[in-house]
Amino acid sequence: MHFLIRLFINTVALWVSTRVVSGITYTGTPAALLLVALVFGVLNAFVRPVLKLLTCPLLILTLGLFTLLLNAFMLWLTGAVSGGLKLGFHVSGFGAAFWGGLVISLVSIVLSIFVKGD
């Protein structure tokens, strides 16, 4: 059940980012946005920990602010993979990825507040 809740939160956060950030577009169906959120979740589960390990010195040096760049990269990577899968999700550049990552993080935090933890 926790997986489905996180998938829903990621889907809503990605949808909000397409509405708020001008460089992020989505042209698919609502059901396909669930697949984009699944791609986003899988990449965050497997690629992000490796990147955090490799960039640990930068994370420490910047007191965690480098995480914002990691968020941008993960969103850009999601856009690239989703484009390859023809899901209709596109991130146009670094600026859009940066602001989109920030929006997704904020929306995820706000929605997670309303979900009871285990």
N, C-alpha and C positions, 0 to 999 in steps of 0.2 A: 504494500500500500504506500509506503514511503517513497518508493521509486516513482509511482504514478503521480504523487503530489509534487515531487521535484520536477517531473517532466511537465506538468501543468504550469508550474511557476516559471520554468525556463521558456515555455511556449508564450506565456503572457509577456514575459520580459523581452523576448525577441520581437514580439508584435509591437510592443510599446516603442522599442528602439527604431522600428521601421517607420513609425508615425512621427517620432520626435527628431531623429537625426536624418538630415537630408541626403547623405551619401549611402544610406542603407535602404535597399529596396527589396520588396517581396512581391512576386507576381503569381504565386501559386494559390492553391486552395487551402482552406483552414486545416484540412486533414494533413496536407503535405507540410504545413508549418510544424506539426507534431514530429514529423520526420526530421526536420531541420533542428528542432530542439533535442531530438535523440542524438543526432550527429554532434551537436554542441556538447551534450552531456558525455558522450563517449570520448570525445577529444579532451574534455576537461578531466575525465577520469584517468586516461592513459598517457596523454602527452604532457599535460600541465605539471604533474609531479616530476617528470624527467626534466622539464625546463626549469622548475624551481630548484631542483638539485644542482643543475649546471650553472644557474645564475645566483646561487646562494651568496657568494661574496658581494654581488651588486645589490641584492636585497638587503643585506646587512649594512652596506655602505650608505645606501639611500634611505635607511630606516623604514623599509617596506614600500617606498614610493615606486620602486621598479615594478611592483605588482601591477600598477596601472598599465605599464607597457606590455606585461604578460597578458593582461586581459584583452588589450587591443590586438595582440598577435593571435590569441585564441579565437577572437571573433573574426579576424581576417581569414584564419585557417578554416573556420566553419564556413565562411562564404566561399572559399576556394573549393572545399570538398563538396558543398551543396551545389555549387555550379557544375562540378564534374558529374554529380548525380542527377542533374537537371531538375532540381527542386525549386528553382525560382528565387533563391535568396542570394543577394549580391551586396558586397561591401566594396565601395569604390576606391578607398584609399586609407592611408594611415590616420588622417584626421577623423574620418567617419568611424573608423574602427576604434579609435581612442574614445571619442565621445559616446559611441554606441556601447563600448565596454563599461563605461561609467554609468550610463543609463541602465544597462542590464543589471549591474551590481546593485544599484540603488533600488530598482524595482524588486529584485530578488530579496533584498534585505527586508523591505517593507512587507512583501507578501509572506515571507517566512515568519514574521512576527505573529501573523494571524493563524499560523499552523502550529498545533500543539506538538512539542517534542516528545521523544520517547523517554 
